[in-house]
Amino acid sequence: MLEGRLPSFSSNVDLVDLNASGNALSGTIPSLLNLEQLQRLDLSNNQLTDTLPDLSHLPNLTELRLDSNLLSHSDFDVTTSPNLEVIEIEWNQLTFQDLFDINGLGLLIFNYAPQRPIVLPDSICATIGDNVIIDLIVDQ
């Protein structure tokens, strides 16, 4: 089992299939620049955090599997990757806004839900008669 941060693979310009699923990799997804031949990226079942990066520079990407991580935001719009057919990103911490940003129209498989629960306060208290606004939107 691999542990620690995922190294950069940008110098492996002929890489077609990157599968590091089922490990204990942590941290952010490194830059995947220069991997124009990459067709399948599977980093599922790890502990990767932060943002699903923009992958529009991977023109041959057909499968993206990042399920069961700790991703909490997305900078990726599927419409910029015309060959992408499969996205599996369930069991992360993504929001509905990320779903809209990803824009999964046209995919053969788009597994988005369920997501891991987002931790909210145990209770919200107010006095009757007070003007109370409860805003559970976390997106910025």
Salt bridges, closest charged atoms under 4 A:
ASP17 OD2 - ARG40 NE 3.05
GLU63 OE1 - ARG65 NH2 3.05
ASP75 OD1 - HIS73 NE2 3.29
GLU88 OE2 - ARG65 NH1 2.88
ASP98 OD1 - HIS73 ND1 3.29
